[in-house]
């Protein structure tokens, strides 16, 4: 499976828009910075037909050390989740 890197995405953006690669990189960096700032600010990001990013908080809970069996507290943790949109999901599935 081939992967697309951030630099590869910037190159595709610059080709698509007919711009120099440096401009494609600046645009790509700006988009990712906006997404990151929104998520850090606790906002959900929704891009129609592509998908949504949102946070989920796992509450603090009691767990145990598998080696010693000792009980310990697992702190609350925020996670970023992505749910693909219908068009993206269908495109990946081939339908």
N, C-alpha and C positions, 0 to 999 in steps of 0.2 A: 504494500500500500504506500503510495506516495504521500508526502505531507507538504502542506503549504506553510511556509514560514511568514513572519511579519514582513520581512524584506521581499519575499515573493509576492505577497499581497500588494505591497506598495508598487512593485513593478507592474502588476496586472492593472492596478488603478491608473497608473501613469499611461499605460498603453491604451486603456479604454477611453481616457479623457484626452489623449493626444498631448500629454504634458511631459516635461522632463522628469526623470526618475526622482530627482530631489524633491520636486513638488508633490509627486505621488507619495513619497515617504512622509512629507510634512502633513499631508491630508490624512494618511493612515494613522500617524502618531496622534493627531488631533482627535480623531474619532475614538481611538482607544482611551485617550486621556479623559474624554467626556464620559465614556462608559464607566471607567474606573471611578471617577469622581461621583457619579450618580450612585453607584453601588456602595461606595464608602459612606455616602450621605444617607444611606438607608432607603434609597428609592428603588423601585422596580423599573427595569428597562424593558420596554416592549417594542419590537420591530416587527410590524405586521408581515405575515407570511414567512417570516424567518424564525422568530422565537422570542422568548422572554427570559430574562435573568432576574432572579429574586433571591432574597436571603431567607434562610430558615435558622432558627435558634434551637439548638439542642440544649435542653435544660440540664442543670447540674444533677448528677445522679451518683449513686453508690455502685462501685464495681469492686473487682478483686484482682489481685496480682495472681496470674495463672501459675507462677512458679511457687509462691509461698502461701497462697490462699488468703493473704492479708487483705482486709477490707480497706478501700481507699475511696476518696471522693474524686470523681471525674468532673472537672469544672465545666460550666456552660460554654458552648462553642457556637459561633456563627459560621454558617456555610453558605456558599453561593451555589445556587442551582440553576441549570439551564433546561428549559423545556422547548423543544423545537416546534415551530409552527407547522400547520398542515401541509403547505406547499413544499417546505423543506423535507418534511417526513416522507411525503409521497414521492418526491424526487429521489431521495436516497433509497427508498424501497423499490423504485423502478415502476411505480404505478402512477 
